[in-house]
Amino acid sequence: MKILLSIDRFLSRIESAFLVLTLGVMVLFAFFQVILRNFFSSGIIWGDTFLRHLVLWVGFLGASLATRENRHITIDIFSGLLQPAAKRWAQLITNLFSAFISGLLGRAAYVFIRDERAAGTTLFLSIPLWLFMSIILIGFIVITFRFLIKAATPFFGGEE
């Protein structure tokens, strides 16, 4: 379990750094686009498309980190009414179900990216679309991994 938790910590450091970098690029690029449009009546043709795809990356990186910190969207009606042992089982079931659904979504993302790669679609500057869309697959893999860790932690020890 300690190995999985150390992998999780390592992933979170990489994700956090990449999230900060991506947000910085987004802000600077959007600012640059505004300056070009307002002062030079110009702009980068593919700029808006690039920013939309960066929003996708920020969303998946944020979702993955939120899952790690247990700060994702939850509907918590009954947990306050449950005894500690029942609460632990409810969390296990919830985390396993969430991992299962994330895994299914990851599988769908894999099929989508595989098809995009086979189609050879490019986004801009001859960059393949599947490269930008790969965050969907990566995000769901990491989210699934984190839900599985959350399911196992109370039973096998380790930090939460």
GIPE-V942601 format. One record per helix or strand of 2 or more residues. SS is the DSSP state (helix for helix, strand for strand). FROM is the first residue (numbers start at 1). LEN is the number of residues. If there is no record, write none. Layout:
ss=SS from=FROM len=LEN
ss=SS from=FROM len=LEN
This chain:
ss=helix from=2 len=39
ss=helix from=47 len=22
ss=helix from=79 len=3
ss=helix from=84 len=36
ss=helix from=129 len=28
